Amino acid sequence: MPEPIGLTLDERGYFLLTGKRFVPVGANYWPASCGVEMWPQWPASEIQHDLDVLKSLGLNSIRFFLRWQDFEPEAGRYDPTTFDRLAQLLAWCSERGIFAHPSLFVGWMSGGIFWPSWRRRRNLFCDPFMIERSIAFARKTAEVIAPFHAHVLAVDLGNELDDLPDSQAAPPSSIIDWCRAICEAIRNTYPNCLIIAGTSENPTTGDSGWRLGQQPGTDLYSVHGYPVPGWHPVDFDGMTDPFCQSFLPFYTKVTRAFGPVLVQEFGTLVTFGRQQQDRYLRAALPACWEAGANGFLWWCLRDIPARVHPYVKGRVESTLGLVDAHDRVKPGLEYVVEFGHSLDSRPKPEPPSGDVGLYFPRHFYQREDQQNPGNVPDRLSRWMLVVNFMLRELGHAVRMVRGDLPLDPGVHTLVVPGARLGSDEVEALAAWVSAGNQLVWHGIDPHGWGHECTRLLGARPVDYRAARAAHVAAFGDVWAFADYPRGVRAEVVPGGAKVVTRDEAGLPVLLTNKLGQGVVIYALPLVEETIAQVAGDRDQRDRWRTWYDHVIGMK
């Protein structure tokens, strides 16, 4: 049987081209002269030149965007000229052996929102008229893209649809249904394509309705990320901060626990600091590869100096290209190309190994989930980022452990940073600990402390106290805590548990409990929140490694 033409995914979620490994490495793209106005202005020579530049760098993939208003200026009336231009661009990519990655619903772009005027404030995901038009547009674009399948990377549903106000306004169930319907419409016309949703890091850090494990019809996930404080749940101290360098690999690792993942957008935004950029890229990109990324696309190929919306208000877009006006890779960004060239020979990462796991609770997203005991993604991801960094700094290979699946028997130490767990999860953890494993749990939810927790933790709450700051001496240092779950400081009385340390008022803070052949080590305060509040101060933050080193060592 002949090998299929075009890209497929192997059993582990890596790309194959005619049966051989293929790693997409390239850039996102708008022309420098006009940016988002590409389709109506259509600078054909400039676009072809940029594709030649991409090819000359040894890169193989390009992601570009279909601004919906340019293709369907009136509801139900398509612009044939614009669709012809789409076919031209796809043909130019094919001629050069470049894999095209078209993004359909744009939508959100560089801080601006672009919709056809006929949308008239209708919600993209739950308004029947918009759903109808979305399905028709997906089918129409798929018809144009399908003949170029041999050089199509994947069809992208849209650019960061999770950042749209529509996503926050629509019920998550509507977004899930929309995703399914659009994927079906694409495949009805283009059955052998790969499909990706084009989301940012938001499925790990928020609840926009675009959720891990709930993007039906897609074949792989996307991750976007930039080293900008304020764009993440927790602070850090610039690109040279190892904590910053751990973020994009962490998002990749979490997403990879649910399926194949493409680092679809990454960059530094600031492109003038040669040393800072180089250090960041040399740390983050190999770590993303080890976390399971199957491809990498820089944002973006060119600086965009065009003085049109949204660039007139976001001038950083005029400085963030991979290459300068003379087609040279900018100083400090050479590693992007060097890393891309290395991937053909770089060993494919082995399945996640290491016996330390980081727990991703069964009920992570709060919207439309009445069984969620109180978890909120932006808080949980904040704490998980802290734990992942601390454990990695201590030399542990950290694996993600999903609470909606049977607990991984290869993991023998599991860390739960502040998650609120249902009784079924607590019972599963108790059985796992009893079999000879170690559970480290920070920030026990006092409202979830039922009989299952009492058995697991070997202690009972007897009072709820004010969440005042407390200090404890342990591991050769003094640790201050002021953050507690639900703003409540539980006073507990040990049963079978042993108190490791108490605060100045004599209340237990850190305890251990033997259960079967295993042990639970738990702290009542939200340890990770204490760290997160000083995360931008490297010295204050990094002293907490001692805490984790000792807690993990308490076998």
HUURCOR-V712430 format. One record per pair of residues at least 6 apart in sequence whose C-alpha atoms are under 8 Angstrom apart, sorted by the first residue. I is the first residue (numbers start at 1). J is the second residue. Records with the same first field share a line. If there is no record, write none. Layout:
# HUURCOR-V712430
I->J, J
This chain:
# HUURCOR-V712430
3->18, 19
4->18
5->17, 18, 149, 150
6->17, 18, 149, 150, 151, 152
7->15, 16, 17, 18, 150, 151, 152, 153, 194
8->15, 16, 17, 194
9->15, 16
10->16
12->260
13->220, 259, 260, 261, 294
14->21, 22, 23, 260, 294
15->21, 22, 23, 294
16->22
21->344
22->344
23->294, 295, 343, 344
24->60, 61, 99, 153, 294, 295, 296, 297
25->59, 60, 61, 295, 296, 297, 340
26->54, 59, 60, 61, 62, 296, 297, 298
27->61, 62, 63, 265, 296, 297, 298, 299, 300, 301
28->62, 63, 64, 265, 297, 298, 299, 300, 301
29->62, 63, 64, 65, 299, 300, 301, 302
30->36, 38, 64, 300, 301, 302, 304
31->38, 43, 46, 47, 50, 302, 304
32->302, 303, 304, 305, 306
33->304, 305, 306
34->41, 304, 306, 307, 308
35->304, 306, 308
36->67
39->67, 70, 82, 85
40->70, 82
42->85
48->92
51->92, 93, 96
52->96
53->327
54->60, 301
55->96, 98
57->337
58->337, 341
59->98, 337, 340, 341
60->97, 98, 99
61->98, 99, 100, 101, 153, 297
62->98, 99, 100, 101, 297
63->100, 101, 102, 103, 297
64->100, 101, 102, 103
65->102, 103, 104, 105, 106, 158, 159
66->102, 103, 104, 105, 106
67->104, 105, 106, 107, 114, 115
68->104, 105, 106, 107, 114, 115, 116
69->114, 115, 116, 117
70->79, 82, 116
71->78, 79, 80, 82, 83
72->78, 79, 116, 137
73->79, 116, 117, 118
74->116, 117, 118
75->118, 133
76->133
83->141, 144
86->144
87->144, 145
90->100, 145, 148
91->148
93->99, 100, 151
94->148, 150, 151
97->151
98->151
99->151, 152, 153
100->151, 152, 153, 154
101->152, 153, 154, 155, 156
102->154, 155, 156
103->155, 156, 157, 158, 159, 198
104->138, 141, 155, 156, 157, 158, 159
105->157, 158, 159
106->113, 114, 115, 158, 159
107->113, 114, 115, 158, 159, 161, 164
108->114, 159, 160, 161, 163, 164
109->159, 310
110->310, 311, 314, 317
111->310, 314
112->309, 310
113->164
119->130
122->130
123->130, 166, 169, 170
124->130, 131, 134, 166
125->131, 166, 167, 170, 174, 175, 178
126->170, 171, 174, 175, 178
131->178
134->182
135->181, 182, 185
136->185
138->182, 185, 186
139->185, 186, 188, 189
142->186, 187, 189, 190
143->189, 190
145->152
146->189, 190, 193
149->193
152->193
153->194
154->193, 194, 195, 196
155->193, 194, 195, 196
156->195, 196, 197, 198
157->182, 195, 196, 197, 198
158->197, 198, 199
159->198, 199
160->198, 199, 200
161->167, 198, 199
162->199, 200, 202, 208, 209, 210
163->200, 202, 208
167->175, 208, 209, 210
168->208, 209
170->209
171->209, 367, 368
172->208, 209, 210, 367, 368
173->209, 368
175->209, 210
176->209, 210, 214, 215, 216
179->215, 216, 217
180->215, 216, 217
183->195, 216, 217, 218
184->217
187->193
194->218, 219, 220
195->217, 218, 219, 220
196->218, 219, 220, 221, 222
197->215, 218, 220, 221, 222
198->221, 222, 223, 264
199->210, 221, 222, 223, 224
200->222, 223, 224, 225
201->223, 224, 225, 251
202->208, 210
203->210, 211, 212
204->212, 251, 254, 255, 377, 378, 381
205->232, 233, 377, 378, 379, 380, 381, 382
206->365, 376, 377, 378
207->365, 366, 367, 377
209->367
211->365
212->255, 258
213->258
219->260
220->259, 260, 261, 262
221->255, 259, 260, 261, 262
222->261, 262, 263, 264
223->251, 252, 255, 261, 262, 263, 264, 265
224->248, 263, 264, 265, 266
225->247, 248, 265, 266, 267
226->248, 266, 267, 268, 269
227->238, 239, 244, 245, 267, 268, 269
228->238
229->235, 236, 237, 238
233->378, 379, 381, 382
234->382, 385, 532, 533, 535
235->532, 533, 535, 536
236->243, 244, 535, 536, 537
237->243, 244, 536, 537, 538
238->244
239->245, 276, 277, 279, 280
240->276, 279, 280
241->538
243->389
245->280, 283, 284
246->284, 287, 389
247->385
248->284, 288
249->284, 285, 287, 288, 289, 291
250->288, 291, 385, 388
252->261, 263, 288, 291, 292, 293
253->288, 291, 292, 399, 400
254->400
255->261
256->291, 292, 293
257->400, 401, 402
260->292, 293, 294
261->292, 293, 294, 295
262->293, 294, 295, 296
263->293, 294, 295, 296, 297
264->295, 296, 297, 298
265->296, 297, 298, 299
266->296, 297, 298, 299
267->298, 299, 300, 320
268->277, 320
269->316, 317, 319, 320
270->316, 319, 320
271->277, 319, 320, 321, 330, 332, 333
272->331, 332
273->332
274->331, 332, 333
275->332
276->332
277->332, 333
278->332, 333, 334, 335
281->333, 335, 336
282->335
285->339
286->339
289->349
290->349
291->349, 352
292->349
296->340
298->322, 336
299->320, 321, 322
300->320, 321, 322
301->321, 322, 323
302->320, 321, 322, 323, 324
303->317, 318, 319, 320, 321, 322, 323, 324
304->311, 317, 318, 319, 321
305->311, 315, 317, 318, 319
306->312, 318
311->317, 318
322->329, 330, 333
323->329, 330
324->330
352->399
353->397, 398, 399, 410
354->396, 397, 398, 399, 410, 411
355->397, 398, 399, 410, 411, 412, 413
356->396, 397, 398, 399, 411, 412, 413, 414, 415
357->398, 399, 400, 401, 411, 412, 413, 414, 415
358->384, 387, 388, 398, 399, 400, 401, 414, 415, 416
359->400, 401, 402, 403, 414, 415, 416, 417
360->400, 401, 402, 403
361->402, 403, 404, 419, 420, 421
362->402, 403, 404, 421, 425
363->369, 371, 372, 373, 375, 421
364->372, 375, 376, 377
365->372, 375, 376, 377
366->372, 374, 375, 376, 377
371->422
372->422
373->420, 421, 422, 448
374->420
375->419, 420
380->417, 418, 419
382->529, 532
383->417, 418, 528, 529, 532
384->417
386->528, 531, 532
387->417, 528
388->398
390->542, 544, 545, 548
391->397, 398, 545, 548
392->398
393->545
394->545, 549
399->411
401->407, 408
403->425
407->428, 432
412->436, 437, 438
413->437, 438, 439, 440, 552
414->438, 439, 440
415->439, 440, 441
416->439, 440, 441, 442
417->441, 442, 443, 526, 527, 528
418->441, 442, 443, 444, 445, 485, 526, 528
419->443, 444, 445
420->444, 445, 448
421->448
422->448
423->448, 450, 452, 453
426->452, 453, 456
427->452, 456
429->439, 456
430->455, 456, 515
433->439, 515, 516, 517, 518, 519, 520
434->515, 516, 517, 518, 519
435->516, 517, 518
436->516, 517, 518, 519
437->517, 518, 519
438->518, 519, 520, 521, 555
439->519, 520, 521, 522
440->520, 521, 522, 551, 552
441->520, 521, 522, 523
442->522, 523, 524, 525, 526, 527, 528
443->484, 485, 522, 523, 524, 525, 526, 527
444->485, 522, 523, 524, 525, 526
445->485, 486
446->461, 485, 486, 488, 490
449->460, 461
454->460
456->513, 515, 520
457->497, 512, 513, 520, 522
458->494, 495, 496, 497, 513
459->492, 493, 494, 495, 496, 497
460->492, 493, 494, 495
461->490, 491, 492, 493
462->490, 491, 492, 493
463->490, 491, 492
464->488, 489, 490, 491
465->488, 489, 490, 491
466->487, 488, 489
467->482, 483, 484, 487, 488, 489
468->482, 489
469->480, 481, 482, 483
470->480, 481, 482, 503, 504
471->478, 479, 480, 481, 503, 504
472->478, 479, 480, 501, 502, 503, 504, 509
473->479, 501, 502, 503
474->501
475->546, 547, 550
481->525, 526, 527, 530
482->525, 530
483->525, 526, 527, 529, 530
484->524, 525, 526
485->525, 526
489->524, 525
490->524
491->507, 508
492->507, 508
496->513, 514
497->511, 512, 513, 514
498->511, 512, 513
499->508, 509, 510, 511, 512
500->508, 509, 510, 511, 512
501->508, 509, 510, 511
502->508, 509, 510
503->509
509->523, 524, 525
510->521, 522, 523, 524
511->521, 522, 523
512->519, 520, 521, 522
513->519, 520, 521
514->520
519->555
521->551, 554
531->541, 544
532->541
534->540, 541
535->541
